[in-house]
Amino acid sequence: MREIRTLGHTDKNQKKIDFVAENLKIINFFPDADMPSEEVREPFRNLPIKFISIPMDFRMDYATLDKNLKEWKPKVVICPSVYSQPVLNRPDLTITYENLWPIEFNETVKLWKMTRDKTKTVTVSVHPDVVRDLRFKQHPTKKLAIASVACNLSAFNDDFQLVPSSYPVIKKKYGKVTLVKLLRELRKRNLDPHEETTEDQQTTVLNIPILQAKITMSNGGKRMKIQSNDPTARWELQEMFNDFLMEDDGIVGRPTRDVRDVDAKEADK
């Protein structure tokens, strides 16, 4: 998981620092303890990142901070330049870390510069319905025919395929799925799952013979992989997850109330 932690003093009158974030999943902010969490969050609300605010009083023991950084091992530590240079007669008031990025007041930081290019070449097949009704026309300058195509890229089971745009597209949702909850949902649909657990107890595989499919659960229920040779079966299982996962605004720790779960409990009564 790509992670960046930001350390520094934040003043309410200080101008907002603009971040351009790409391919980053988590950013941890350590503002002053009296800084409201929503004010810290506001400049970054529209970015596609998970936001964790951890208010800290910077009258801290720097030896403890250095110890924590060695334990956390963040990719980069961004901090005001004053914390990266020894203070006269107080060499202990300095952040020491291998990947330290000192910044000046009101400096713009582009986080995408710290990411690596993860471009991957894959083979993409084309669904017959995509090319069935193509209307070709002569290229204005070259000796070839061209046609416009409207389609989506499907990546089920790492099998990349261009499918018609009329196919339903599921919005990205978040949440943690427990094994108990998943088994209950599958049995509710009479799918009769068979449970298998790996030797390290870290991964659980649910085989579903009726659909000739299987669901692999790992990372404590935060990662699910649906595998099946039948696209209809995959969509059926995906819709099941879509029913009990919730859309997330990116703020960690905010209490959410799943209305569907409440309705289910009322129905059980």
C-alpha positions, 0 to 999 in steps of 0.5 A: 500500500502506498502511504505518505505521512505529513508532519508539520505545524498548521496555523488557521491563517496559513494558506492551504497547500495544494496537493496533486495526488495520483496512485496514492491510497492513504495520506496521514496528517498530523496537525496541531491538537487544537486544529479541527479535523474538518478544517484539516480535511477541507483542502483535500476533500476532492482528492481520491485519497483515504484521509486519516487525521491524527492531531498531535501536540508538537511539543513532543519527544523527538527521540520518540518520533524518530523511533516511531518513524523507524517502525512506520517506515513511510515512503516519504516524510514531508515536514517544514524545513525548520524541523530538518535542520539542527537548532542552535544548542538544541540538536535533539529538536530535529527530525531524522529520517532517510527519506525526508522532504523539507518544504518551505511555507506556501510551497506546492507539493506534487505527490505524483512525483514520488510514485513509480510508473506501474504501466503494465502491458496486457492483452485485451480481447474484444467482445463480439457485440462491440464490433458487430454493428461497426460502420466503417468510413474512409480515413481522410488522409490514409488508405484505411477504414476507421470506425468509432467504438463505444465500450467499457474495459472489463477486468474480471479475473484479470481477463481484460476485455472490451465489452459493450457500453450497455453492460452495467458498470458497478460503482466503487464501494468500500467496507469490511466483509466478515466471513460470517456475514458473507456466509449468511448472504450466500446461504440466504440465496441458497448458494450452499458455499463450501469453506476452505482455509489456507494453512497460514489462516490468512486466506479463506476460499468459498467454493460455490458449486452451483455457480461454478465459482469461488470467492477468495477472502484475504486481508481480514475481509478487506479484499475479495476476489470473485472467480468464475468462467460464467460472466452471469455468475460473476455479476450475480456475486458482484451484485450481492457485494454491492448490496451490503457495501457502502459508498465512502467519502474517504473520512476514516473513523466517521460512524456510518449506519447501514440502513440495509442492515437495520432493515434486515434486523427488523425483518428478522424480528 
